[in-house]
Amino acid sequence: MVYLNLFWAYLKIGLFGFGGGYAMLSLIQHEAVEVIHYGESQPWLTPTEFTDIVAISQMTPGPIGINSATYVGYVATGNSVWGSLVATFAVCLPSFVLVLMISHFILKHKENPIIKSLFAGLRPVVVGLIASAALLLMNKENFPDYTLSVAIAVVSFVLVHYTRLHPILVIVLAGVAGYALY
């Protein structure tokens, strides 16, 4: 039953996760941490495990939505590679089918004002989903002291925006500061 639940959950995530992996995080968190699926006794992950999955998914190559689907599928099925395959396939399937179906239509009508308006209307939705993911990750497991975290974020923004420091260097410095302060 867990494989069917995984397939259905990630099919929904893939179908409604406009905006990429970060926009999918709130949907993934809902399905993996909050929902008790049919025939199961508890959610697939704890909030702490979900936070760990997000961190691991960011560090590994590839889209965060697919990486997290692979890991959740693995954990939800008791460390089975088949669970990883089912979740990864299910999250990719809607995008593949939709792109296949509408690519010709969009290329043919890309200058149509209705199509342009449709894509303009999707932009705020994507921003909202990404903001939801950011708010979702602002919890005690990730930020034990909000004031220090906000200070590191502000200093990082100032360094990137007002100096010529490379963003990767600022990320490393923020990581060192976070490690030293926490």
RAUR-V232551 format. One line per field, one symbol per residue. psi: psi as a letter, one per 30 degrees, with the letter a starting at -180 (. if undefined). burial: I if it has 9 or more other ideal C-beta (glycine too) atoms within 8 Angstrom, else O. A space follows every 10 residues. Layout:
BEGIN
psi = ???
burial = ???
END
This chain:
BEGIN
psi = eeeeeeeeef eeeeeghkga eeffeeeeee efeekjlkgl fllelleeee eeeeeeeefl klkeeeeeee eeeeefghhk eeeeeeeeee ffeeeeeeee efeeeeeegf fkeeeeeeee ffeeeeeeee eeeeeefilf eeiejeeeee eeeeeeeeee eflgkkeeee eeeeeeeeee f.
burial = OIIOIIIIII IIIIOOIOII IIIIIIIIII IIIOIOIOOI OOIIIOIOII IOIIOIIOOO OOOIIIIIII IIIIIIIOOO OOIIIIIIII IIIIOOOOOO OOOOOIOOOO OOOOIIOOOO OIOOIIIOII OIIOOIIOIO OOOOOOOIIO OIIOIIOIII OOOOOOOOOI IOIIOOIIOO OO
END
